[in-house]
Amino acid sequence: MTIATVIEAFESWAPPHWQEKWDNCGWQVEPGVMAEPAGVLVCLTPTLAVMQEAIALRQSGVPVNLIFAHHPLIFHPLKSVRGGRGVGELVRLSFQHGIGVYTAHTNFDQVAQGTADVLAQRLELQDTEPVVATQSAAIGYGRVGKLPSPLTLRDFLVRAQAALTPPDLIYSPEADLEQSVKRVAVLGGSGASFIDDVVETGAQVYLTSDCKFHQFQEARDRGLVLVDAGHYATERPACADLVPWFQRQGVQWVGLSDRDEDFRQFFQPNLIHCIEPDP
């Protein structure tokens, strides 16, 4: 299967015209690889580290010629493109090594079995529907549903930690860890702007990421437990699920990046072992 064919199949599932006006989905860099058999490296964010990973795989004999990412490489208008600097260096390496970069962002957030559905499935939510429907009643941003059986908030956070393995979880101030939770909303990535919509769904807990100080305050004052699990942890699962999708399309090679980075880390002094100085 060629790159052109597999991209056509993906775009029939998650059309690029579904993207938001501010977004930049689709081809980021296409160095003339459309007619080649597809070898796909899937990642959340197309960084230099991921490009270097793709180049190393290619040099070892793995036929990688496409980085398929969720986050756009080119998001803001560029004023210059220079080798050795950020986007410019990645573009240079793309053309030098024949490795394209394609992005599916807000179109993939909405689609059935996209970022929102996968996140809801990881947390075992049932009877889900979009927090905000867009293309149809079944397609849109976020998902809200019910747990198979009620959990305490403490047990739900334990489930989220085990399912998503974030560096840490942040949750609303003064939330009662023993309160019963049944209805939960989720949205991968930066979803705090949807608090109004989530409140209208009747959800008791809203798990998303990139929440600010005053958004935690707002959620608390509106009776909603806000949980920030981190951008990477809430969107990386959907990237992992793209691997078997590409396999079903018949691509010759597909893998999930090992160099995808979670840029949110927490310093834990108890894990640092101090070395006693020599006397």
N, C-alpha and C positions, 0 to 999 in steps of 0.2 A: 504494500500500500504506500502510495506516495504521500509526501507532506501535504500537497494540495488536496488530495482526497480525504485525508484524515481531518484536516481543518474544515473542509466542507461538511463532513459528518458532525463535527463538534458544533459548528455554527447553525446547523439545523436543529440541534438540541438547545443551544443557548445563543440565540441570535445577537450579534453585536449591537444591533439597533435598539436593544433593550437597555443599553447602558445609559447612565445619567449624563446630562449635558456637560458636566464638569469632568467626566471620566475620559479615559483613553484606552479603550479595549482594542483588541485585534493585533495586527502586526506592529511590532516595535522596531525590529530590524529584520529585513528579509534579504540575505546576501546571495540570492539566486539559487535557492535550494528547493523550490516548489516541486520540481519534477523528480527529486531524489526519493528513494525508499525511506520511510520515516524511521528515525531512531530518536526517541523522546526522553529527555530528562525533565521530570516534573518538579517544580519547586513552588514555594510560597512567594519568595521575593527574588527577582533576578539581580543578584549582586555580582561583583567581580569574583567573589569566592566561588559562586556557583558556575560562572563561566570558566574559571580555572579548573574546576572539577570536570566540566564537560570536555575541556581540552585534554585533560589527563586521561579521561576515559577513551577519547578518540585516539590518542597516541598509543594507548595500550591495546588497540584493536577493536574496541567497542564502537559501533557505527552511530555515534551521537551526532545529529545535525539540527536538533531543535530543542531549545529550552522553552518549556510550556509553563508559564508562571501565572499566579493569581494577581499579584500586584503589578501595576504598570512600571516599566523601566522609565519611560518618558511621560511625566505627569504634568509638569509645568512647561510652558514654551521655553525652548532653548535659545540663548543668546550667542552661544559659541559651543563648538565641539572640539575638544583638544585631547590628543593622546596623553595617556598618563593621568587623566583626571576623570574620575567618576564615570558618568555616562559615556563620555567621549572615548575613554579607554575600552569600555565594554563594547561599544560599537566597532572600534578598530579591531578588536579581537574577533568579533563576530564575522567580519568580512575576511579577515586574515585566515581564519580556520574553517569558514563555511558552516557556522552554527547560527541558525536563526533564533529570534526571540519573539514569542507570541504571548499575549496576555488576555486572560478572561477574568474580568473583575466584577463590576456591578451586574453584568448580565448573568454571570455564574452565581452570584449571591441570590438571585431571584428564582432560578430555574428549579424544577423538580429534581431532587437528588443532587442539588448544589450545596453551597456552604451551609445554608440554614437547615436543610433537611438532614444532612450528615451530622451536624452538631446535635440536633434533636434526637437522632437515632442513638448517638453515643450516650446520651443521658436517659435513654429508654422512654422517651415521651411517646404517648399514644394519642390517636385521634387529633393529629396536628393540623393546623391551618395557618396561613400567613398572618403575621402581626399587621402588616399592611399589604393588602392584595394589590397587584399591579396589572399583570397581563390577563389573569383570570382569577377565579375564586381560590384556585389551588396554587397559584404562583405569585410570589411577591417577596417582600423583605421580612426576615425573621420567621420564627415559628412559635406557636403557643399550643400547648397540649397538656395532658394530664399524666401523672406518674402512674405506673401499674397499681400501686397502692400507696397510701399516704406515708410520708417520711417525716421525721423531725428535720428541722433546718440543718441541724448538725449532721445527720446522716446524709442529707442531700449534698452538703458540701464535701463530705467524705467521698460520695459517689462521683462528684464532679472532679475532685482531685485525682481519683483513681482512673477515671475515664480519659481525662485530658492531660494529666501530668504537667500542669503549669508549675513554674518556680514557686508560686505562692498564690493564694486566693485572697482577695480583699472583699469584705462584705459590709453592708450598711451598719452604721453606728447604732448601738442599743438594740440590735435585732435579738430576739429571743431564740437562742439556739434550740430550745425544746419545743418551739411552736410547730404545729402540724402543717406540712406543705403538701399540696395536691396538684395545683395548677401552676405551670412554669412556662415562662417565655424565654427564648434564646435568640441571639443574633450574633453571628461571627463578625469579628472586627470591631470597628468603632461604632457602637450602637446606642450610646447614651442619648442621642438626639431623638430617639424613638420612645422616650419615657412616657410622653402623653399617650401615644398609641397603645403602649403596653398596659397602662393603667386601664384603658377602656376595654381591654380583653378580660379583665378580672383576674389576671395572673397575680399570684402571691410573691413570686420570685422572678427576677429578670437577670439572666446570666448573659453578659456581653463583655466588652473590654474598653480600655482607654477612657475610663470614667474619671471626671474631675471632682474636686472637692465639693463644689456647690451642687453637682448632680447627685452625689450621695445624699446631701442634705435634702434636696427636692424629693428624691425617692422616699426617703424616710418620712418626710412630712405628708406624703400621699399614701402611706401605708404599703409601700412596695419595698421588698428587700432587694437591693441592687448588689449583684455579685460581679466583680471584675476578675476574669480568669486570664486576661492577657490576650493580646492580638494574635500572637503565634499559636497559642494553645487552642483558640476557638476556630481558627481557619486551616491549620495544618491538616486536621483529619480529612477534610474534603479533598485536599491535594493528594493524600495517600489513596483515597478512593478513586482518583482519576487513573491510577496505574492499571487496575483491572479493566477499566473502561477502554483504555487504549489497547490493552491486550485483546479485548473482544473485537476491536476493529481490525485486528490483524497486523498491527505494526511489527516490524522485524525485531525491534528492541525497545523496551521502556523500563525506566527505573525512577525511584524517588530520590531526590538529592540528599546526600549525606552532609552537605555544607550549608544547607538552609539554616539560618541563624535566628534565634529568639533574642531580640535586642533588649528584653526586659529581664534583668536578673536582680536578685536580692542578696546583699552582703549578709553572711551569717557568721558572726565572730566565733561561735562555738565550734565551727568546722575548721577554723584556722589553728594549726598547731604551732605554738611558739617554740622556737629553738633557744635553749638557754645558752647565753654566751660563754665562751671558754673563760675560766678564771685567769 
